[in-house]
Amino acid sequence: MLDFSPVHDETIPVPGDPQRPPLAPHDPTDPGPQDGPEERTSQQRELLVVALALQCGVLNICPRHNRIYCDPGADVGTAFALALETFRRHGSEARIFDDDEHALLDLLSATIGATEDRCPRCDDSVPDFQADVSCA
């Protein structure tokens, strides 16, 4: 018969709260199964808007930090045109925005406007390390 009782010298770690996992300060909250339908719809809307802006090049992803930033030189009009085309051609996008294309365009505008014009984790004042390979 196996004995599963703890050894007296051994400490048993206390599990964390499964409803509130530890997060790094920059990590988004966990969209777990406890979210209601309104939260899921809001997340779907945000994901769609970010995907459209990324597809047009208005938003980009920093290859170094994997963070989203806005390209200030990009043509924002292409993102709005793609958003309208997607909204009108695909019923699922229209449904998550309750058939209101203005809600889509408003969220797209707000998302682009709220995104920084460079990677939030890049620090221009500290250059990347480069070895001195001169043979003087």
C-alpha positions in Angstrom: 0.0 0.0 0.0 1.3 3.4 -0.9 1.6 6.2 1.7 0.6 9.6 0.3 1.0 11.5 3.6 3.5 14.4 3.5 6.9 13.9 4.9 7.4 15.9 8.1 10.4 17.9 6.8 8.7 18.8 3.5 6.6 21.9 3.0 3.7 21.7 0.7 3.3 24.8 -1.5 -0.1 26.5 -1.2 -1.7 26.8 -4.6 -2.5 30.3 -5.8 -6.0 31.6 -6.4 -7.2 30.0 -9.7 -9.5 33.0 -10.3 -6.6 35.5 -10.1 -3.5 34.1 -11.6 -0.3 36.1 -11.1 0.3 38.4 -14.0 3.3 40.5 -15.1 2.5 44.3 -15.1 2.4 44.4 -19.0 0.3 41.2 -19.5 -3.4 41.6 -20.3 -5.9 40.0 -18.0 -6.8 36.4 -18.7 -10.0 36.2 -20.7 -11.0 33.0 -19.1 -14.3 31.1 -19.2 -15.8 33.2 -16.4 -16.3 36.1 -18.9 -19.9 36.8 -19.8 -21.3 37.3 -23.3 -20.7 41.1 -23.2 -17.0 40.7 -22.4 -16.6 38.1 -25.1 -18.3 40.3 -27.7 -16.1 43.2 -26.6 -13.0 41.1 -27.0 -14.1 39.9 -30.4 -14.6 43.5 -31.5 -11.2 44.6 -30.3 -9.5 41.6 -31.9 -11.2 42.3 -35.3 -10.2 46.0 -35.2 -6.6 45.2 -34.3 -6.4 42.5 -37.0 -7.8 44.9 -39.7 -5.3 47.7 -38.7 -2.4 45.2 -38.7 -3.4 43.9 -42.1 -3.3 47.4 -43.5 0.0 48.2 -41.9 -1.5 51.0 -39.8 -0.6 49.0 -36.7 2.6 47.0 -36.6 4.2 44.5 -34.2 7.7 45.2 -32.8 9.8 42.3 -33.8 12.0 42.7 -30.7 9.3 43.0 -28.0 6.2 41.6 -29.8 4.2 44.7 -28.9 1.8 46.6 -31.1 2.5 50.2 -32.2 1.1 52.6 -34.7 2.9 53.6 -37.9 2.3 57.4 -38.1 3.2 57.4 -41.8 0.6 54.7 -42.8 -2.5 55.6 -44.6 -5.3 55.2 -42.1 -7.9 55.4 -44.8 -7.0 51.9 -46.0 -7.9 50.6 -42.6 -11.3 52.3 -42.7 -11.9 51.0 -46.2 -11.0 47.5 -45.3 -13.1 47.6 -42.2 -16.2 48.7 -44.2 -15.5 46.1 -46.9 -15.1 43.4 -44.3 -18.2 44.5 -42.4 -20.3 44.5 -45.6 -19.1 41.2 -47.0 -18.9 39.1 -43.8 -22.1 38.7 -41.7 -20.2 37.6 -38.6 -18.4 40.9 -38.3 -21.7 42.8 -38.8 -23.3 40.7 -36.1 -20.7 41.3 -33.4 -21.1 45.0 -34.1 -24.9 44.7 -34.0 -25.1 45.7 -37.7 -23.7 49.1 -36.8 -20.8 50.0 -39.1 -20.3 53.3 -37.2 -19.5 51.3 -34.0 -16.8 49.5 -36.0 -15.3 52.7 -37.4 -15.5 54.4 -34.0 -13.7 51.5 -32.3 -11.1 51.4 -35.1 -10.5 55.1 -34.8 -10.2 54.9 -31.0 -7.8 51.9 -31.1 -5.5 53.6 -33.6 -5.6 56.9 -31.7 -4.8 55.2 -28.4 -1.8 53.2 -29.8 1.6 54.7 -29.3 3.6 55.6 -32.4 6.5 53.4 -31.4 6.9 50.2 -29.4 6.1 51.0 -25.8 9.0 48.8 -24.6 11.7 50.1 -26.9 13.9 52.7 -25.4 15.6 54.8 -28.0 18.1 56.2 -25.4 19.7 52.9 -24.9 21.1 51.5 -28.1 21.5 47.8 -28.7 24.9 46.3 -27.8 27.3 46.2 -30.7 30.7 44.7 -30.3 33.7 46.7 -31.4 35.4 44.5 -34.0 38.0 47.0 -35.3 41.5 45.6 -35.6 43.5 48.8 -34.8 
